[in-house]
Amino acid sequence: MNKLVYSTDPDWQAEQDKSAAGPGLFPDDGTVRLRRETKGRKGAGVICVYGVPTEQVGTLAKQLKKQLGTGGAVKKGVIEIQGDRLEQVMTLLVKAGLPVKKVGG
């Protein structure tokens, strides 16, 4: 199938790619998922937290960074915590009353 490269139609919108990684990577079932990622970070590991309710993302990210004494960011609804602190992040999320699951290798 050929992809459209250019269109003169002002109302044209590109189709959404379902295979792209992002906040929709995991199902929205209320479970918070933790994953260690290094891709695109020159080997430095970060812990990515998926599935946090959107109204809690900012406050939870701030709380995690403060309690762990580390840096991090929120990108597209995904919390990134610097360093390899998977177990520590998991215990803090369980204490906060969120259902947590580790994913990935």
N, CA, C and O atoms as a printed pandas DataFrame, in Angstrom:
     atom_number atom_name residue_name chain_id  residue_number  x_coord  y_coord  z_coord
0              1         N          MET        A               1    0.837   -1.174    0.000
1              2        CA          MET        A               1    0.000    0.000    0.000
2              3         C          MET        A               1    0.883    1.238    0.000
3              4         O          MET        A               1    1.835    1.332    0.774
4              5         N          ASN        A               2    0.570    2.164   -0.851
5              6        CA          ASN        A               2    1.337    3.398   -0.932
6              7         C          ASN        A               2    0.856    4.396    0.096
7              8         O          ASN        A               2   -0.344    4.521    0.342
8              9         N          LYS        A               3    1.797    5.106    0.697
9             10        CA          LYS        A               3    1.444    6.150    1.650
10            11         C          LYS        A               3    1.319    7.471    0.913
11            12         O          LYS        A               3    2.108    7.771    0.017
12            13         N          LEU        A               4    0.334    8.250    1.293
13            14        CA          LEU        A               4    0.126    9.554    0.704
14            15         C          LEU        A               4    1.221   10.498    1.184
15            16         O          LEU        A               4    1.451   10.627    2.387
16            17         N          VAL        A               5    1.892   11.155    0.249
17            18        CA          VAL        A               5    2.993   12.040    0.579
18            19         C          VAL        A               5    2.542   13.493    0.624
19            20         O          VAL        A               5    3.012   14.259    1.465
20            21         N          TYR        A               6    1.645   13.877   -0.263
21            22        CA          TYR        A               6    1.223   15.269   -0.353
22            23         C          TYR        A               6   -0.240   15.315   -0.763
23            24         O          TYR        A               6   -0.684   14.512   -1.583
24            25         N          SER        A               7   -0.987   16.247   -0.197
25            26        CA          SER        A               7   -2.388   16.404   -0.554
26            27         C          SER        A               7   -2.741   17.890   -0.581
27            28         O          SER        A               7   -2.291   18.658    0.269
28            29         N          THR        A               8   -3.541   18.283   -1.554
29            30        CA          THR        A               8   -4.002   19.664   -1.633
30            31         C          THR        A               8   -5.337   19.845   -0.923
31            32         O          THR        A               8   -5.850   20.963   -0.859
32            33         N          ASP        A               9   -5.905   18.779   -0.392
33            34        CA          ASP        A               9   -7.169   18.838    0.319
34            35         C          ASP        A               9   -6.950   19.472    1.698
35            36         O          ASP        A               9   -6.205   18.911    2.501
36            37         N          PRO        A              10   -7.572   20.621    2.002
37            38        CA          PRO        A              10   -7.336   21.279    3.288
38            39         C          PRO        A              10   -7.948   20.523    4.480
39            40         O          PRO        A              10   -7.549   20.763    5.620
40            41         N          ASP        A              11   -8.897   19.627    4.243
41            42        CA          ASP        A              11   -9.536   18.883    5.320
42            43         C          ASP        A              11   -8.923   17.501    5.545
43            44         O          ASP        A              11   -9.439   16.728    6.353
44            45         N          TRP        A              12   -7.840   17.177    4.851
45            46        CA          TRP        A              12   -7.221   15.860    4.953
46            47         C          TRP        A              12   -6.481   15.717    6.272
47            48         O          TRP        A              12   -5.801   16.643    6.713
48            49         N          GLN        A              13   -6.613   14.557    6.901
49            50        CA          GLN        A              13   -5.885   14.254    8.131
50            51         C          GLN        A              13   -5.263   12.881    7.995
51            52         O          GLN        A              13   -5.873   11.956    7.458
52            53         N          ALA        A              14   -4.052   12.760    8.483
53            54        CA          ALA        A              14   -3.341   11.484    8.412
54            55         C          ALA        A              14   -3.999   10.468    9.334
55            56         O          ALA        A              14   -4.534   10.818   10.386
56            57         N          GLU        A              15   -3.951    9.200    8.921
57            58        CA          GLU        A              15   -4.461    8.125    9.766
58            59         C          GLU        A              15   -3.518    7.932   10.938
59            60         O          GLU        A              15   -2.305    8.097   10.802
60            61         N          GLN        A              16   -4.073    7.584   12.084
61            62        CA          GLN        A              16   -3.264    7.349   13.268
62            63         C          GLN        A              16   -2.614    5.976   13.169
63            64         O          GLN        A              16   -3.278    4.985   12.864
64            65         N          ASP        A              17   -1.312    5.927   13.429
65            66        CA          ASP        A              17   -0.574    4.672   13.399
66            67         C          ASP        A              17   -0.762    3.950   14.723
67            68         O          ASP        A              17   -0.356    4.461   15.766
68            69         N          LYS        A              18   -1.371    2.770   14.699
69            70        CA          LYS        A              18   -1.662    2.011   15.920
70            71         C          LYS        A              18   -0.418    1.357   16.513
71            72         O          LYS        A              18   -0.415    1.009   17.694
72            73         N          SER        A              19    0.638    1.183   15.719
73            74        CA          SER        A              19    1.816    0.472   16.210
74            75         C          SER        A              19    2.807    1.386   16.908
75            76         O          SER        A              19    3.798    0.898   17.450
76            77         N          ALA        A              20    2.579    2.698   16.917
77            78        CA          ALA        A              20    3.525    3.625   17.534
78            79         C          ALA        A              20    3.488    3.480   19.048
79            80         O          ALA        A              20    2.417    3.354   19.642
80            81         N          ALA        A              21    4.669    3.500   19.673
81            82        CA          ALA        A              21    4.758    3.402   21.119
82            83         C          ALA        A              21    4.402    4.746   21.735
83            84         O          ALA        A              21    4.691    5.796   21.162
84            85         N          GLY        A              22    3.784    4.711   22.884
85            86        CA          GLY        A              22    3.394    5.925   23.563
86            87         C          GLY        A              22    2.462    5.602   24.708
87            88         O          GLY        A              22    2.479    4.481   25.218
88            89         N          PRO        A              23    1.646    6.562   25.127
89            90        CA          PRO        A              23    0.750    6.308   26.241
90            91         C          PRO        A              23   -0.236    5.174   25.972
91            92         O          PRO        A              23   -0.697    4.532   26.915
92            93         N          GLY        A              24   -0.572    4.913   24.702
93            94        CA          GLY        A              24   -1.498    3.845   24.367
94            95         C          GLY        A              24   -0.824    2.497   24.219
95            96         O          GLY        A              24   -1.416    1.565   23.674
96            97         N          LEU        A              25    0.394    2.379   24.690
97            98        CA          LEU        A              25    1.155    1.148   24.547
98            99         C          LEU        A              25    0.522    0.000   25.332
99           100         O          LEU        A              25    0.579   -1.150   24.896
100          101         N          PHE        A              26   -0.076    0.298   26.477
101          102        CA          PHE        A              26   -0.691   -0.712   27.325
102          103         C          PHE        A              26   -2.180   -0.431   27.445
103          104         O          PHE        A              26   -2.605    0.709   27.260
104          105         N          PRO        A              27   -2.984   -1.450   27.751
105          106        CA          PRO        A              27   -4.422   -1.229   27.888
106          107         C          PRO        A              27   -4.744   -0.323   29.082
107          108         O          PRO        A              27   -4.015   -0.306   30.075
108          109         N          ASP        A              28   -5.822    0.411   28.973
109          110        CA          ASP        A              28   -6.250    1.305   30.041
110          111         C          ASP        A              28   -7.203    0.542   30.958
111          112         O          ASP        A              28   -8.421    0.703   30.882
112          113         N          ASP        A              29   -6.624   -0.295   31.828
113          114        CA          ASP        A              29   -7.442   -1.137   32.705
114          115         C          ASP        A              29   -7.295   -0.779   34.178
115          116         O          ASP        A              29   -7.746   -1.532   35.041
116          117         N          GLY        A              30   -6.667    0.363   34.483
117          118        CA          GLY        A              30   -6.516    0.796   35.868
118          119         C          GLY        A              30   -5.258    0.296   36.535
119          120         O          GLY        A              30   -4.987    0.675   37.675
120          121         N          THR        A              31   -4.479   -0.538   35.878
121          122        CA          THR        A              31   -3.237   -1.052   36.433
122          123         C          THR        A              31   -2.079   -0.168   35.994
123          124         O          THR        A              31   -1.948    0.169   34.818
124          125         N          VAL        A              32   -1.243    0.200   36.955
125          126        CA          VAL        A              32   -0.052    0.989   36.660
126          127         C          VAL        A              32    1.060    0.018   36.287
127          128         O          VAL        A              32    1.309   -0.952   37.003
128          129         N          ARG        A              33    1.730    0.279   35.164
129          130        CA          ARG        A              33    2.776   -0.625   34.692
130          131         C          ARG        A              33    4.130    0.068   34.725
131          132         O          ARG        A              33    4.264    1.222   34.321
132          133         N          LEU        A              34    5.133   -0.662   35.215
133          134        CA          LEU        A              34    6.498   -0.153   35.309
134          135         C          LEU        A              34    7.379   -0.880   34.318
135          136         O          LEU        A              34    7.278   -2.095   34.149
136          137         N          ARG        A              35    8.249   -0.119   33.661
137          138        CA          ARG        A              35    9.142   -0.723   32.680
138          139         C          ARG        A              35   10.466    0.025   32.672
139          140         O          ARG        A              35   10.487    1.256   32.687
140          141         N          ARG        A              36   11.568   -0.710   32.649
141          142        CA          ARG        A              36   12.891   -0.104   32.544
142          143         C          ARG        A              36   13.220    0.056   31.077
143          144         O          ARG        A              36   13.122   -0.900   30.308
144          145         N          GLU        A              37   13.613    1.269   30.677
145          146        CA          GLU        A              37   13.930    1.540   29.282
146          147         C          GLU        A              37   15.298    2.200   29.170
147          148         O          GLU        A              37   15.688    2.999   30.021
148          149         N          THR        A              38   16.017    1.857   28.110
149          150        CA          THR        A              38   17.301    2.488   27.826
150          151         C          THR        A              38   17.375    2.991   26.393
151          152         O          THR        A              38   18.320    3.699   26.046
152          153         N          LYS        A              39   16.418    2.651   25.561
153          154        CA          LYS        A              39   16.462    2.999   24.148
154          155         C          LYS        A              39   16.431    4.521   23.948
155          156         O          LYS        A              39   15.581    5.212   24.508
156          157         N          GLY        A              40   17.357    5.023   23.153
157          158        CA          GLY        A              40   17.418    6.434   22.844
158          159         C          GLY        A              40   17.991    7.285   23.955
159          160         O          GLY        A              40   17.882    8.510   23.914
160          161         N          ARG        A              41   18.602    6.654   24.951
161          162        CA          ARG        A              41   19.145    7.388   26.088
162          163         C          ARG        A              41   20.626    7.114   26.304
163          164         O          ARG        A              41   21.152    7.333   27.395
164          165         N          LYS        A              42   21.290    6.641   25.271
165          166        CA          LYS        A              42   22.733    6.347   25.310
166          167         C          LYS        A              42   23.105    5.400   26.452
167          168         O          LYS        A              42   24.143    5.570   27.090
168          169         N          GLY        A              43   22.254    4.406   26.704
169          170        CA          GLY        A              43   22.542    3.391   27.702
170          171         C          GLY        A              43   22.089    3.726   29.105
171          172         O          GLY        A              43   22.095    2.849   29.969
172          173         N          ALA        A              44   21.696    4.966   29.367
173          174        CA          ALA        A              44   21.248    5.344   30.702
174          175         C          ALA        A              44   19.815    4.841   30.900
175          176         O          ALA        A              44   18.947    5.078   30.060
176          177         N          GLY        A              45   19.579    4.157   31.996
177          178        CA          GLY        A              45   18.268    3.580   32.239
178          179         C          GLY        A              45   17.326    4.528   32.942
179          180         O          GLY        A              45   17.737    5.305   33.803
180          181         N          VAL        A              46   16.072    4.462   32.578
181          182        CA          VAL        A              46   15.012    5.184   33.269
182          183         C          VAL        A              46   13.878    4.203   33.542
183          184         O          VAL        A              46   13.728    3.198   32.849
184          185         N          ILE        A              47   13.095    4.508   34.548
185          186        CA          ILE        A              47   11.914    3.725   34.861
186          187         C          ILE        A              47   10.717    4.498   34.329
187          188         O          ILE        A              47   10.488    5.640   34.725
188          189         N          CYS        A              48    9.955    3.881   33.435
189          190        CA          CYS        A              48    8.773    4.514   32.854
190          191         C          CYS        A              48    7.534    3.959   33.543
191          192         O          CYS        A              48    7.370    2.747   33.686
192          193         N          VAL        A              49    6.668    4.872   33.966
193          194        CA          VAL        A              49    5.444    4.517   34.683
194          195         C          VAL        A              49    4.272    4.829   33.760
195          196         O          VAL        A              49    4.000    5.993   33.468
196          197         N          TYR        A              50    3.578    3.786   33.301
197          198        CA          TYR        A              50    2.443    3.903   32.388
198          199         C          TYR        A              50    1.147    3.639   33.148
199          200         O          TYR        A              50    1.139    2.895   34.129
200          201         N          GLY        A              51    0.059    4.244   32.698
201          202        CA          GLY        A              51   -1.258    3.914   33.213
202          203         C          GLY        A              51   -1.701    4.697   34.428
203          204         O          GLY        A              51   -2.704    4.343   35.047
204          205         N          VAL        A              52   -0.986    5.756   34.793
205          206        CA          VAL        A              52   -1.406    6.590   35.914
206          207         C          VAL        A              52   -2.562    7.469   35.436
207          208         O          VAL        A              52   -2.493    8.019   34.337
208          209         N          PRO        A              53   -3.610    7.615   36.225
209          210        CA          PRO        A              53   -4.716    8.497   35.822
210          211         C          PRO        A              53   -4.205    9.908   35.520
211          212         O          PRO        A              53   -3.334   10.418   36.226
212          213         N          THR        A              54   -4.741   10.532   34.484
213          214        CA          THR        A              54   -4.204   11.808   34.005
214          215         C          THR        A              54   -4.250   12.909   35.053
215          216         O          THR        A              54   -3.391   13.791   35.042
216          217         N          GLU        A              55   -5.215   12.888   35.949
217          218        CA          GLU        A              55   -5.278   13.937   36.962
218          219         C          GLU        A              55   -4.226   13.768   38.051
219          220         O          GLU        A              55   -3.980   14.702   38.814
220          221         N          GLN        A              56   -3.595   12.587   38.140
221          222        CA          GLN        A              56   -2.597   12.321   39.166
222          223         C          GLN        A              56   -1.167   12.315   38.636
223          224         O          GLN        A              56   -0.227   12.194   39.422
224          225         N          VAL        A              57   -0.979   12.441   37.336
225          226        CA          VAL        A              57    0.348   12.276   36.743
226          227         C          VAL        A              57    1.346   13.282   37.306
227          228         O          VAL        A              57    2.422   12.896   37.761
228          229         N          GLY        A              58    1.002   14.558   37.280
229          230        CA          GLY        A              58    1.939   15.598   37.724
230          231         C          GLY        A              58    2.292   15.492   39.192
231          232         O          GLY        A              58    3.466   15.566   39.556
232          233         N          THR        A              59    1.290   15.318   40.040
233          234        CA          THR        A              59    1.564   15.245   41.480
234          235         C          THR        A              59    2.312   13.975   41.849
235          236         O          THR        A              59    3.182   13.996   42.719
236          237         N          LEU        A              60    1.979   12.866   41.193
237          238        CA          LEU        A              60    2.673   11.612   41.485
238          239         C          LEU        A              60    4.121   11.667   41.032
239          240         O          LEU        A              60    5.007   11.168   41.727
240          241         N          ALA        A              61    4.374   12.272   39.867
241          242        CA          ALA        A              61    5.752   12.400   39.381
242          243         C          ALA        A              61    6.574   13.248   40.343
243          244         O          ALA        A              61    7.712   12.903   40.663
244          245         N          LYS        A              62    6.011   14.336   40.795
245          246        CA          LYS        A              62    6.717   15.208   41.731
246          247         C          LYS        A              62    7.009   14.484   43.043
247          248         O          LYS        A              62    8.100   14.605   43.599
248          249         N          GLN        A              63    6.028   13.733   43.530
249          250        CA          GLN        A              63    6.184   12.988   44.780
250          251         C          GLN        A              63    7.266   11.910   44.641
251          252         O          GLN        A              63    8.105   11.763   45.531
252          253         N          LEU        A              64    7.254   11.159   43.537
253          254        CA          LEU        A              64    8.256   10.111   43.332
254          255         C          LEU        A              64    9.658   10.695   43.258
255          256         O          LEU        A              64   10.582   10.174   43.882
256          257         N          LYS        A              65    9.821   11.770   42.502
257          258        CA          LYS        A              65   11.141   12.388   42.361
258          259         C          LYS        A              65   11.655   12.897   43.698
259          260         O          LYS        A              65   12.845   12.776   43.992
260          261         N          LYS        A              66   10.772   13.464   44.510
261          262        CA          LYS        A              66   11.177   13.995   45.805
262          263         C          LYS        A              66   11.561   12.873   46.767
263          264         O          LYS        A              66   12.578   12.965   47.456
264          265         N          GLN        A              67   10.749   11.816   46.816
265          266        CA          GLN        A              67   11.021   10.724   47.748
266          267         C          GLN        A              67   12.259    9.919   47.354
267          268         O          GLN        A              67   12.959    9.397   48.222
268          269         N          LEU        A              68   12.531    9.815   46.059
269          270        CA          LEU        A              68   13.689    9.056   45.597
270          271         C          LEU        A              68   14.939    9.916   45.503
271          272         O          LEU        A              68   16.046    9.382   45.433
272          273         N          GLY        A              69   14.789   11.223   45.500
273          274        CA          GLY        A              69   15.941   12.118   45.390
274          275         C          GLY        A              69   16.592   12.025   44.022
275          276         O          GLY        A              69   17.818   12.041   43.913
276          277         N          THR        A              70   15.786   11.930   42.988
277          278        CA          THR        A              70   16.317   11.775   41.635
278          279         C          THR        A              70   15.534   12.663   40.679
279          280         O          THR        A              70   14.523   13.260   41.049
280          281         N          GLY        A              71   16.012   12.739   39.463
281          282        CA          GLY        A              71   15.342   13.531   38.440
282          283         C          GLY        A              71   14.332   12.702   37.677
283          284         O          GLY        A              71   14.210   11.494   37.877
284          285         N          GLY        A              72   13.629   13.363   36.820
285          286        CA          GLY        A              72   12.646   12.684   36.008
286          287         C          GLY        A              72   11.861   13.674   35.183
287          288         O          GLY        A              72   12.127   14.876   35.212
288          289         N          ALA        A              73   10.889   13.163   34.445
289          290        CA          ALA        A              73   10.080   14.015   33.576
290          291         C          ALA        A              73    8.744   13.335   33.324
291          292         O          ALA        A              73    8.565   12.149   33.601
292          293         N          VAL        A              74    7.809   14.120   32.791
293          294        CA          VAL        A              74    6.530   13.595   32.331
294          295         C          VAL        A              74    6.454   13.888   30.843
295          296         O          VAL        A              74    6.482   15.047   30.430
296          297         N          LYS        A              75    6.357   12.835   30.037
297          298        CA          LYS        A              75    6.283   12.980   28.587
298          299         C          LYS        A              75    5.084   12.193   28.066
299          300         O          LYS        A              75    5.029   10.970   28.193
300          301         N          LYS        A              76    4.132   12.904   27.483
301          302        CA          LYS        A              76    2.932   12.298   26.892
302          303         C          LYS        A              76    2.180   11.418   27.894
303          304         O          LYS        A              76    1.693   10.346   27.533
304          305         N          GLY        A              77    2.086   11.859   29.131
305          306        CA          GLY        A              77    1.345   11.121   30.145
306          307         C          GLY        A              77    2.109    9.967   30.770
307          308         O          GLY        A              77    1.549    9.220   31.572
308          309         N          VAL        A              78    3.380    9.809   30.418
309          310        CA          VAL        A              78    4.224    8.742   30.961
310          311         C          VAL        A              78    5.252    9.378   31.889
311          312         O          VAL        A              78    5.947   10.318   31.503
312          313         N          ILE        A              79    5.346    8.865   33.108
313          314        CA          ILE        A              79    6.311    9.375   34.071
314          315         C          ILE        A              79    7.629    8.650   33.854
315          316         O          ILE        A              79    7.663    7.420   33.815
316          317         N          GLU        A              80    8.722    9.410   33.713
317          318        CA          GLU        A              80   10.062    8.836   33.581
318          319         C          GLU        A              80   10.869    9.218   34.810
319          320         O          GLU        A              80   11.017   10.401   35.118
320          321         N          ILE        A              81   11.392    8.220   35.512
321          322        CA          ILE        A              81   12.229    8.432   36.689
322          323         C          ILE        A              81   13.640    7.986   36.344
323          324         O          ILE        A              81   13.838    6.857   35.896
324          325         N          GLN        A              82   14.622    8.855   36.547
325          326        CA          GLN        A              82   15.996    8.535   36.186
326          327         C          GLN        A              82   16.582    7.503   37.130
327          328         O          GLN        A              82   16.300    7.503   38.328
328          329         N          GLY        A              83   17.404    6.622   36.572
329          330        CA          GLY        A              83   18.090    5.607   37.355
330          331         C          GLY        A              83   17.371    4.279   37.332
331          332         O          GLY        A              83   16.226    4.178   36.891
332          333         N          ASP        A              84   18.060    3.266   37.814
333          334        CA          ASP        A              84   17.507    1.912   37.857
334          335         C          ASP        A              84   16.924    1.673   39.248
335          336         O          ASP        A              84   17.551    1.016   40.079
336          337         N          ARG        A              85   15.744    2.197   39.503
337          338        CA          ARG        A              85   15.101    2.136   40.810
338          339         C          ARG        A              85   13.723    1.493   40.719
339          340         O          ARG        A              85   12.761    1.983   41.309
340          341         N          LEU        A              86   13.637    0.416   39.991
341          342        CA          LEU        A              86   12.348   -0.231   39.742
342          343         C          LEU        A              86   11.679   -0.684   41.030
343          344         O          LEU        A              86   10.494   -0.415   41.231
344          345         N          GLU        A              87   12.402   -1.360   41.901
345          346        CA          GLU        A              87   11.807   -1.879   43.136
346          347         C          GLU        A              87   11.371   -0.746   44.062
347          348         O          GLU        A              87   10.322   -0.836   44.700
348          349         N          GLN        A              88   12.167    0.316   44.139
349          350        CA          GLN        A              88   11.813    1.445   45.000
350          351         C          GLN        A              88   10.566    2.156   44.490
351          352         O          GLN        A              88    9.695    2.523   45.279
352          353         N          VAL        A              89   10.475    2.353   43.188
353          354        CA          VAL        A              89    9.294    2.985   42.601
354          355         C          VAL        A              89    8.077    2.106   42.835
355          356         O          VAL        A              89    6.994    2.606   43.138
356          357         N          MET        A              90    8.253    0.808   42.694
357          358        CA          MET        A              90    7.136   -0.118   42.884
358          359         C          MET        A              90    6.606   -0.058   44.316
359          360         O          MET        A              90    5.393   -0.018   44.521
360          361         N          THR        A              91    7.491   -0.053   45.300
361          362        CA          THR        A              91    7.031   -0.003   46.692
362          363         C          THR        A              91    6.321    1.319   47.000
363          364         O          THR        A              91    5.334    1.330   47.736
364          365         N          LEU        A              92    6.809    2.427   46.447
365          366        CA          LEU        A              92    6.156    3.720   46.680
366          367         C          LEU        A              92    4.762    3.765   46.051
367          368         O          LEU        A              92    3.837    4.329   46.636
368          369         N          LEU        A              93    4.610    3.177   44.869
369          370        CA          LEU        A              93    3.301    3.163   44.219
370          371         C          LEU        A              93    2.317    2.251   44.949
371          372         O          LEU        A              93    1.127    2.555   45.029
372          373         N          VAL        A              94    2.810    1.141   45.477
373          374        CA          VAL        A              94    1.945    0.234   46.246
374          375         C          VAL        A              94    1.489    0.933   47.529
375          376         O          VAL        A              94    0.332    0.807   47.928
376          377         N          LYS        A              95    2.401    1.672   48.176
377          378        CA          LYS        A              95    2.027    2.424   49.375
378          379         C          LYS        A              95    1.000    3.495   49.067
379          380         O          LYS        A              95    0.183    3.842   49.920
380          381         N          ALA        A              96    1.037    4.025   47.843
381          382        CA          ALA        A              96    0.060    5.042   47.440
382          383         C          ALA        A              96   -1.293    4.423   47.091
383          384         O          ALA        A              96   -2.250    5.146   46.813
384          385         N          GLY        A              97   -1.379    3.102   47.104
385          386        CA          GLY        A              97   -2.646    2.420   46.873
386          387         C          GLY        A              97   -2.961    2.142   45.416
387          388         O          GLY        A              97   -4.122    1.918   45.072
388          389         N          LEU        A              98   -1.956    2.151   44.551
389          390        CA          LEU        A              98   -2.170    1.876   43.137
390          391         C          LEU        A              98   -1.818    0.426   42.816
391          392         O          LEU        A              98   -0.824   -0.089   43.328
392          393         N          PRO        A              99   -2.620   -0.249   41.971
393          394        CA          PRO        A              99   -2.247   -1.602   41.545
394          395         C          PRO        A              99   -1.086   -1.520   40.566
395          396         O          PRO        A              99   -1.175   -0.806   39.567
396          397         N          VAL        A             100    0.008   -2.240   40.833
397          398        CA          VAL        A             100    1.244   -2.114   40.070
398          399         C          VAL        A             100    1.628   -3.460   39.478
399          400         O          VAL        A             100    1.452   -4.511   40.092
400          401         N          LYS        A             101    2.168   -3.390   38.244
401          402        CA          LYS        A             101    2.633   -4.596   37.564
402          403         C          LYS        A             101    3.927   -4.245   36.834
403          404         O          LYS        A             101    4.017   -3.206   36.181
404          405         N          LYS        A             102    4.947   -5.136   36.952
405          406        CA          LYS        A             102    6.186   -4.954   36.206
406          407         C          LYS        A             102    6.013   -5.588   34.819
407          408         O          LYS        A             102    5.476   -6.689   34.699
408          409         N          VAL        A             103    6.464   -4.895   33.787
409          410        CA          VAL        A             103    6.379   -5.423   32.431
410          411         C          VAL        A             103    7.755   -5.346   31.791
411          412         O          VAL        A             103    8.619   -4.590   32.236
412          413         N          GLY        A             104    7.948   -6.128   30.751
413          414        CA          GLY        A             104    9.229   -6.128   30.062
414          415         C          GLY        A             104   10.199   -7.090   30.711
415          416         O          GLY        A             104    9.861   -7.768   31.681
416          417         N          GLY        A             105   11.411   -7.148   30.170
417          418        CA          GLY        A             105   12.419   -8.086   30.640
418          419         C          GLY        A             105   12.981   -7.735   31.896
419          420         O          GLY        A             105   13.847   -8.446   32.406
